[in-house]
Amino acid sequence: MTVSSKVIVSPVCNVNCFEQEKVAAIKAALAREEQSLPDLAELYKLLGNATRLKILLALAQSELCVCDVAHVLELTVAATSHQLKLLRGRGWLAMRNDGKMVYYRLHNEGLLKALRGDLRVLEERLA
């Protein structure tokens, strides 16, 4: 490990910065991602709800009407509709009307792939 001869003291932290080049590189990388971070945080906020995760996994298996999704979740139709609206607003679900019935299906295979990968990681940790 090489230590730089210059040590920066920051008003943010009272401890000397010993890895200035690493810190500068990481700060630059984070600055490139800065614009996307609020959207990413919103994505995780929506996925941080077990009910919405159940909806996504259920609709990955088959298209369902709102009532059937409510039965799967054991929720009211109103509560289910609210969750579906949030997911559809994110572009993750597709909706179609058939008379008075409204059907939903998963509209984002990349999201499903990510969710299944996350489930595998969780299962491995618990095993």
Backbone hydrogen bonds in HBPLUS format (Angstrom, degrees):
<---DONOR---> <-ACCEPTOR-->    atom                        ^
c    i                          cat <-CA-CA->   ^        H-A-AA   ^      H-
h    n   atom  resd res      DA  || num        DHA   H-A  angle D-A-AA Bond
n    s   type  num  typ     dist DA aas  dist angle  dist       angle   num
A0017-CYS N   A0008-ILE O   3.17 MM   9  5.55 161.7  2.20 155.7 161.3     1
A0023-VAL N   A0019-GLU O   2.88 MM   4  6.07 168.7  1.89 162.3 166.1     2
A0024-ALA N   A0020-GLN O   2.84 MM   4  5.98 159.6  1.89 147.7 153.5     3
A0025-ALA N   A0021-GLU O   2.94 MM   4  6.11 158.9  1.98 147.1 152.7     4
A0026-ILE N   A0022-LYS O   2.90 MM   4  6.11 162.3  1.93 154.9 159.6     5
A0027-LYS N   A0023-VAL O   2.88 MM   4  6.03 161.0  1.92 149.6 155.4     6
A0028-ALA N   A0024-ALA O   2.98 MM   4  6.14 153.7  2.05 143.8 150.8     7
A0029-ALA N   A0025-ALA O   2.97 MM   4  6.21 156.2  2.02 145.7 152.2     8
A0030-LEU N   A0026-ILE O   2.89 MM   4  6.13 162.5  1.93 153.2 157.9     9
A0031-ALA N   A0027-LYS O   2.92 MM   4  6.08 148.6  2.02 141.9 150.9    10
A0032-ARG N   A0028-ALA O   3.11 MM   4  6.42 144.5  2.24 143.1 151.4    11
A0033-GLU N   A0030-LEU O   3.06 MM   3  5.06 130.0  2.32  96.2 109.8    12
A0034-GLU N   A0030-LEU O   2.93 MM   4  5.98 117.3  2.33 141.9 158.7    13
A0034-GLU N   A0031-ALA O   3.34 MM   3  4.95 147.0  2.45  91.3 100.6    14
A0036-SER N   A0033-GLU O   2.93 MM   3  5.52 133.6  2.15 119.1 131.2    15
A0037-LEU N   A0033-GLU O   3.23 MM   4  6.35 136.8  2.42 153.9 165.1    16
A0040-LEU N   A0036-SER O   3.01 MM   4  6.27 158.3  2.06 155.7 162.7    17
A0041-ALA N   A0037-LEU O   2.84 MM   4  6.02 157.5  1.89 154.1 159.9    18
A0042-GLU N   A0038-PRO O   3.00 MM   4  6.22 151.1  2.08 141.5 149.1    19
A0043-LEU N   A0039-ASP O   2.94 MM   4  6.21 152.5  2.02 145.8 153.4    20
A0044-TYR N   A0040-LEU O   3.02 MM   4  6.35 162.7  2.05 151.8 155.0    21
A0045-LYS N   A0041-ALA O   2.88 MM   4  6.08 144.6  2.00 141.5 152.3    22
A0046-LEU N   A0042-GLU O   2.99 MM   4  6.29 158.1  2.04 151.1 155.0    23
A0047-LEU N   A0043-LEU O   2.97 MM   4  6.24 154.2  2.04 147.4 155.4    24
A0048-GLY N   A0044-TYR O   2.80 MM   4  5.72 115.3  2.22 135.7 150.4    25
A0048-GLY N   A0045-LYS O   3.30 MM   3  5.05 145.5  2.42  91.5 101.4    26
A0053-LEU N   A0049-ASN O   3.06 MM   4  6.38 155.9  2.12 152.8 160.4    27
A0054-LYS N   A0050-ALA O   2.93 MM   4  6.14 154.8  1.99 147.2 153.7    28
A0055-ILE N   A0051-THR O   3.01 MM   4  6.32 154.4  2.08 147.0 154.0    29
A0056-LEU N   A0052-ARG O   3.02 MM   4  6.29 165.2  2.04 151.0 153.9    30
A0057-LEU N   A0053-LEU O   2.98 MM   4  6.22 164.6  2.01 152.6 156.6    31
A0058-ALA N   A0054-LYS O   2.82 MM   4  5.93 155.0  1.88 149.0 156.5    32
A0059-LEU N   A0055-ILE O   2.87 MM   4  6.02 168.6  1.88 158.0 160.7    33
A0060-ALA N   A0056-LEU O   3.00 MM   4  6.08 123.9  2.32 134.7 148.8    34
A0061-GLN N   A0058-ALA O   3.02 MM   3  5.43 145.3  2.15 105.8 115.7    35
A0062-SER N   A0058-ALA O   3.33 MM   4  6.78 147.3  2.45 142.8 151.5    36
A0064-LEU N   A0104-TYR O   3.01 MM  40  5.56 152.3  2.09 154.3 160.2    37
A0104-TYR N   A0064-LEU O   2.81 MM  40  5.56 164.8  1.83 153.1 154.6    38
A0068-ASP N   A0065-CYS O   3.07 MM   3  5.33 116.2  2.49 102.3 117.2    39
A0069-VAL N   A0065-CYS O   3.00 MM   4  6.33 156.7  2.05 156.7 164.0    40
A0066-VAL N   A0102-VAL O   3.17 MM  36  6.24 139.2  2.34 166.3 172.9    41
A0070-ALA N   A0066-VAL O   2.92 MM   4  6.18 156.4  1.97 149.5 156.2    42
A0071-HIS N   A0067-CYS O   2.96 MM   4  6.31 148.3  2.06 144.0 152.6    43
A0072-VAL N   A0068-ASP O   2.95 MM   4  6.22 156.2  2.00 147.9 154.0    44
A0073-LEU N   A0069-VAL O   2.99 MM   4  6.24 157.6  2.05 151.5 157.1    45
A0074-GLU N   A0070-ALA O   2.74 MM   4  5.64 122.0  2.07 137.9 153.9    46
A0075-LEU N   A0070-ALA O   3.03 MM   5  5.06 157.4  2.08 139.6 145.8    47
A0080-THR N   A0076-THR O   2.99 MM   4  6.15 159.0  2.03 147.0 153.4    48
A0081-SER N   A0077-VAL O   2.80 MM   4  5.93 161.6  1.83 151.0 156.1    49
A0082-HIS N   A0078-ALA O   3.07 MM   4  6.28 153.6  2.14 145.2 151.7    50
A0083-GLN N   A0079-ALA O   3.24 MM   4  6.53 160.5  2.28 146.0 149.8    51
A0084-LEU N   A0080-THR O   2.90 MM   4  6.16 161.0  1.94 155.8 161.8    52
A0085-LYS N   A0081-SER O   2.87 MM   4  6.03 152.8  1.95 147.4 154.4    53
A0086-LEU N   A0082-HIS O   3.18 MM   4  6.51 154.0  2.25 146.6 152.5    54
A0087-LEU N   A0083-GLN O   3.13 MM   4  6.44 161.2  2.17 150.6 155.0    55
A0088-ARG N   A0084-LEU O   2.82 MM   4  5.97 158.9  1.86 152.2 158.7    56
A0089-GLY N   A0085-LYS O   2.89 MM   4  5.93 152.5  1.96 143.9 151.4    57
A0090-ARG N   A0087-LEU O   3.22 MM   3  5.26 139.9  2.39  95.8 106.7    58
A0092-TRP N   A0087-LEU O   3.26 MM   5  5.76 155.0  2.32 161.6 154.4    59
A0091-GLY N   A0088-ARG O   2.86 MM   3  5.02 153.5  1.93 105.9 114.8    60
A0107-HIS N   A0092-TRP O   2.65 MM  15  5.06 165.8  1.67 145.8 140.6    61
A0094-ALA N   A0105-ARG O   2.85 MM  11  5.40 163.4  1.88 155.9 161.7    62
A0105-ARG N   A0094-ALA O   3.02 MM  11  5.40 146.3  2.13 147.3 152.3    63
A0096-ARG N   A0103-TYR O   2.89 MM   7  5.28 150.9  1.98 146.2 152.6    64
A0103-TYR N   A0096-ARG O   2.81 MM   7  5.28 174.5  1.81 165.5 166.9    65
A0098-ASP N   A0101-MET O   2.84 MM   3  5.15 165.2  1.86 150.6 153.1    66
A0101-MET N   A0098-ASP O   3.13 MM   3  5.15 152.7  2.21 125.3 121.5    67
A0112-LEU N   A0108-ASN O   3.29 MM   4  6.66 158.8  2.34 145.7 151.3    68
A0113-LYS N   A0109-GLU O   2.91 MM   4  6.14 159.8  1.95 151.1 156.2    69
A0114-ALA N   A0110-GLY O   3.01 MM   4  6.24 156.8  2.06 144.8 151.0    70
A0115-LEU N   A0111-LEU O   2.88 MM   4  6.15 160.8  1.91 154.4 159.6    71
A0116-ARG N   A0112-LEU O   2.92 MM   4  6.12 164.5  1.94 154.0 157.9    72
A0117-GLY N   A0113-LYS O   2.96 MM   4  6.15 152.4  2.04 143.9 152.0    73
A0118-ASP N   A0114-ALA O   2.88 MM   4  6.14 155.2  1.95 149.1 156.0    74
A0119-LEU N   A0115-LEU O   2.88 MM   4  6.17 152.5  1.95 148.1 155.9    75
A0120-ARG N   A0116-ARG O   3.02 MM   4  6.28 152.0  2.10 143.9 150.8    76
A0121-VAL N   A0117-GLY O   3.05 MM   4  6.35 157.1  2.11 148.4 154.3    77
A0122-LEU N   A0118-ASP O   2.97 MM   4  6.22 160.3  2.01 149.3 154.5    78
A0123-GLU N   A0119-LEU O   2.89 MM   4  6.11 161.4  1.92 150.1 155.1    79
A0124-GLU N   A0120-ARG O   2.94 MM   4  6.15 155.4  2.00 148.6 155.1    80
A0125-ARG N   A0121-VAL O   3.02 MM   4  6.31 149.9  2.12 145.5 153.7    81
A0126-LEU N   A0122-LEU O   3.02 MM   4  6.29 147.0  2.13 148.2 157.2    82
A0127-ALA N   A0123-GLU O   3.01 MM   4  6.11 126.0  2.31 139.7 153.1    83
